[in-house]
Amino acid sequence: MSERYKGKRIEKNKGGFWAEYGYLLVTVAVVFVLFRVIFQLAWVPSGSMETTIPTRSLLVSLRLPYLVGDPALERGDVVTFQSDELGKLLVKRVIGLPGEEISFEDGYVCVNGSRIAELYLATQGVTNSRGGESFRVPEGCYFMMGDNRTGSEDSRFWDEPYVSETDIRAKVMVIVSVHEDNSWRGVRPVSWQGGSKN
């Protein structure tokens, strides 16, 4: 075999590797960007958001807007955020917006003295705070609660009840629930609950 022929074979093999495996490298890079920059995958081990988010569910959340800025949240949004107090990523629903007063009356949530409709709750009239206290949400912060109002440790009970907008990580878009013991199974967008955002 001549040296000239050997050189051609080597060159062909180099081109062949990229042709055969290049798509795999590109796919890995795209998946990395999608789920480290644009989207967030999170596992929910507890039932604090039942029945909206069943125990042992997977969340697909939109992360990009919270990496590049601080988009305004709306009441009813379900978001993930980093809790310094608990030292972990949590998922809760936005209940109180900056400047609002959150209080509780006969098991219902009131914002600035007016009761709000929470159609996403499986059970109505069971929401209370420790000692019946009310909360004034500071600017740049939010008041968060789980949908399982009798089984959620949230802003009502934390030493620091307010979540800074800088700690928000992503807005939940899709819930994947497959465990056979879950309250529901399947894939659902968060908007399916249709709660009031008064």
N, C-alpha and C positions, 0 to 999 in steps of 0.2 A: 504494500500500500504506500503510495507516494505521500510526502509531506504536504504537498498541495491539496491532495484529496482529504487528508486528515483535517486540515484547517477548515475546509468547507463543511465537514461533518460537525465540527465543534460549533461553528457559527450557526448552523441549522438548529442544533440542539438548544442553544441559548434562546433563539427566537421561539422555539417550540415550548419552552417553559412558560414564557409570558403568555403565549397564546392559550396554553392549557390551564394555567393557574392564576393568571392576571385577574380574571373575573372574581376569583375567590378573595384576593387581596382587596379589590375594590369593594366587594360586598361587605367584608369585615370593616373596612373604613367607613362605609355608609352607615352600617348598623351602629358603629361606635358613635358617630356624630348624631344620629337620630336619638339614641337613648342616653347620651351624656350631655347633649346640648339642647335638642329640640323637645324631646319627651323624657319623662321620668317613669320608671317602673317601680312600684312599691307594693310590698306584701302587708296585708292587714291581719295580724294574728288575734286581735281581740274583737269583742262585740259592741264597742262603744258607739258605733254608727249603725247598728241594727235598726230597722231591717233594710235601710238604704244600702249599706255595705255589709254583707254577711261576714261573719267570722271566717278567717282563712280565705280571703279574696285577694285577687290581684288588681291593682289600679294602674291605668295608663293615664298619665297626666301631662298637660302642656307646660313645659318648663321654660322655653326660650324667652317669653316676655319678662319673666322674673329674673333672668340672668342679665338682661340688657337694660332694665328699668324697674320702676315700681308702678305697675298698672293699677288703677283704682279697682277695688273689689266691690261687689254688690252684696247686699244681704241675701242669703240663700246659697251663695257660692260654696262649693266644697273644695277645700284646699289642703295641701300638705305644707307643713312648716316645721322648722327646727325649734325644739323646746330646750332652752338652756337649763331650765329648772329640772326637767326629767332626763336630759341628756340623750334625746332620741328624736327621730322624725315622727310626727303625729299627723293624723288626718281628722279634721273637724269641719263644721259648717260655720260660715260667717254669720253672726247674729247681730253684733253691735258695730256700728261704723264710727269713725273718729268724731268726737264731740257729742255723741248720743248718751242718754242715760238709760241703762237697762235695769228693769225692776221686774218683780214677779207678783202676780195677783191670782189667787184661787187656782194655782197650778198652771197659769199661762204667762207667757213672756210679754212684757210691755216695753215699748220703745218711746221714750219721752212722754210717758204716761198713757200711751194708747196701746191696747192689746193688738198683737200681730197674728195673722193667720199663718199656721205652719202645716200646710197640707201634706208635707213629706213625713210627718210623724205618724208612726203606727198607732200610738196611743195619745190622746189629747188630755190635757188637764192634769199632767203629772210632773210639771216642771217647777222646781223650787230651788232656792239657793240656801246656803248655810246661814241659818239665823234670819232668813228673809231679807238679807242686805241687798242694796242696789249698787250699781256700778256706773261711774262716769268715765267713758272711754276717752283716753287722751288723744291728742292729735298725733297722727302717724301710727296709730295702733288700732287693733281690732279685738272684739270680744268673741270668742269661739266656744261652740258647744257641740257635743255629740248628739246624734238623733235618738240614741237610746238614753233618754233623760234620767232614768233611774239607775243606769249602769254605766255612766260616763264620768270620768274624772276630767273636768274641763275648766274653763275660765271661772266658773262659779266656786271652785274649790282650790285653785292654785294659790300659792303665796303671792306670785306675780300674775294677776289675772289677765293682763293685756299682752297681745302678741304684736310685736313691732312689724311694720310692713317689710323691713329689711330681712326678717326671718321667714317670710313666705317663700316657698320653694316652687310650687306648681299648682295649677288649677286642675282638679280631677275631671277627666272627660269620659272615661269608659271604665266600667266595673266588670271584671270577669270572675264569676262565681261557679265553681264546678264541684265542690265537696258535697257528697251525698246528704250530709246532715244540715246543710245550709237552709236558711229560710226561703231562698229561691236560688235557682240555678240558671246559668246562661250568661249572655253578654248584654249589658245595658248601658246606654249613655246616661250620665248623671241627670240630664234634663228630664228624664222620664217621670220624676216625682212631681214636677210642676208646682213647687211650693210658692207661696206668695212672697213677693219682695217689696212689701210696703215700705 
